[in-house]
């Protein structure tokens, strides 16, 4: 089976397609001046773009990993944006954790796996 990489650089690929699955790397916001809700919306827009470029969409999500800088402060805001973005009956298996993220001003990072259409 072939492996296709999208938005690759020497360290990572934005997405990797293999065996009927799309693996997205952790997506972080570009505008880091936004609050957690704003950063989450921006990250989800990046995810929509990567999924479309890979040939799938958010109705085919299988799993999600979400990291928050401060889960006590930002979980509700992130979850509200997430729930509004997620199509009905499309919820993936998901874990949300608190973690020190790569940059002080990043409040949320999201990594997904999705299925390709059959």
C-alpha positions, 0 to 999 in steps of 0.5 A, a space after each residue: 500500500 502506498 503512503 501519501 503525505 500532505 504538507 510535509 517538512 523535515 520534522 512532520 507531515 500535516 497528514 499521512 494517508 495509508 490503508 484507508 485512514 488519514 492521520 493528522 498531526 497535532 494542529 495548533 492555532 496560527 493566531 495565538 492572541 485568541 482565547 481558547 474558543 478562538 484558537 479552537 475554531 482556528 484549529 478546527 478550520 485547519 483540520 477541515 482543510 487537511 481532511 478535505 485535501 486528504 479526500 475525507 471530512 469530519 463525518 468520518 472521524 475515528 479518534 481525537 486527542 486534544 491537549 489543553 494548556 489549562 484544562 480547568 480554565 479552558 475545557 468548557 470553551 473548547 468543548 462548546 466550539 468542538 460540539 458545534 463543529 462536530 456533525 450529529 452522530 459523528 463523535 469520535 473516540 476522544 481523550 482530552 488532557 492538560 499538557 505543557 504545549 510547545 509554545 506558551 501562547 498555544 492554548 489547544 492542540 488537536 490530533 485526529 484520525 479519520 477514515 477515507 470514503 469507501 
